[in-house]
Amino acid sequence: MNGDTLTKSERWFTLPEMTAAYLNARSQEILTAALALFAEKGFEHTSMADIAAAAGTSIGAV
């Protein structure tokens, strides 16, 4: 389907394509943030919310 054949409500729910390169880069950013926090606070004292905030993303993306 292309954007011309979608209704307004269907276009609202259509997400942009995410390339493998983008997803890999984002995963690396999250891992880098997590490792930095583990070194600073320790694994046991680092929350998903801490990692998400440091990576600039949502908890769901972590």
N, C-alpha and C positions, 0 to 999 in steps of 0.2 A: 504494500500500500504506500502511496506517496501522499504528501501533505495536501495535495489538491483534492483528493477523494475523501478525506476525513471530515467529519462534522466538527463543529466548534468544540463540543464536549470531548470528542475523541482526541483532538489535537491537544487539549489541556492535559490529558492523561498520558500522552506520548512522551517518553523519556528520550533524551538524546543518546545516540550510540556511544558506548564507551569502548575505546580500543583496548587491546591487551596491554599496550605500552602504558596507557593512562592508568589502568588498574594496577599494573605492576609498580609504577612509580608511586601511586597512592599507598599501596601496601608497604612499600619501603619507607615512606614518610611516617606511617603509623608505627612500624617496627622501630625506627630510629627514635621516635618520641618515647616509646615504651622502654627501650633500653636505657635512655638517658634518665628516665624517672626511676627505673629499677636501681641504677647506680646511685642516684641521689637519695631516694627514700627507702629503698629495699623493696623486694618483690611483695612481701606480705603487707606493706603499707601503701601500695600503689593500687588505685582503683581504676576501673574502666573509665569512669568519668574523668579522672586525672589524665589518662592517656588520650581520650577524645579531645579534651581541652588543649593539651599540648600539641596535638596533631592538627587542631583546627577543624575538627569534624564532629559528627554526632556519635553518640554511644552506639547506635545501631550499625554504624559503619565500622566500628572497632570489632 
